[in-house]
Amino acid sequence: MGLLWTILIGFVAGAIAKFVMPGKDPGGFIITTLLGIAGSLVATYLGKFVGWYEEGQGAGLIAAVLGAVLLLWVYRLFKKKEA
């Protein structure tokens, strides 16, 4: 059940991140879900590094959305340099 919950939260976080930062980005449902999951992982590890989360704790939905927005911003930053 934990993996299913992570995927669901990842999809919601990715969808919110794409809504907050509209624009041309690759991907549909799968990429949006992966973006949210990766954003959650980034937020969790960054939060542990800073001291916000203890061992075994994960980022919540808001932090996952912020992590996904950060990843989307970094992606667009590198995409602009290529073009």
N, C-alpha and C positions, 0 to 999 in steps of 0.2 A: 504494500500500500504506500510505502514511503516514496518509492520511485515514481509511481503514478501521480502522487501529490506534487512531487518536484516538477514533473513534466507539466502538470496543469498550472502550477504557479509560474513556471517558466514561460508558458504560452501567454498567460495574462500579462506578465511583466514585459515580454517582448512586444505584445500588441499595444500596450500603453506607451512604451518607449517609441514605437513607430508613430503613434498618434501625436505624441509630444513633439517629435522631430520629423514632420512630414518631408517627403522628398523622394528622389529616385534612389531606391536601394534594391539590390537583388533579393529575390526570394519571396516565397509565399509562406504557407503555414509552417513548413518544416524549419526554414531559416528563422522565422519569427520565434518559434519555440526554442531553437538552439541559442538565439541571441538572448532570450530571457534567462535560460538556464546558465549560460556563460556569465551574464550580468549578475545573477545570484551568486555564482561562485566567486566572481571578482569582489562583490560586496562582502561576502563572508570572509574571504582571506584578508581583504583590506581592513575590515572591522576587527579581525583577530590581531592583525599587526598593530593597529592603533590602540587596541585594548577595549573595544566596545563589546566584543563577544568573547565568551570563555570557550574552552574546549567542548565540543559537542553541540554548540549552538550554531544556528545558521541565520543568515540574513532573512528578514521579513520581506513582504511584498514591496514596500516602499524602497527599501535598500536595493532589492533586486531590480526595480525599475530604474533607479539611479545608476546602478551598475550597467544595465543594458543601454541606457542613454549615453553613458561614458564610452562604451564599446562602439556604439553607432557613430559617435562624434569622432573617435579615433579612426574608424574605418573611412569616414568621409574625408578626414584630414589626409590620409595616405592616398585615397582615390583621387583627390584634387592634384596632388603632386605628380601622379602618373600621367594625367591628361594634358 
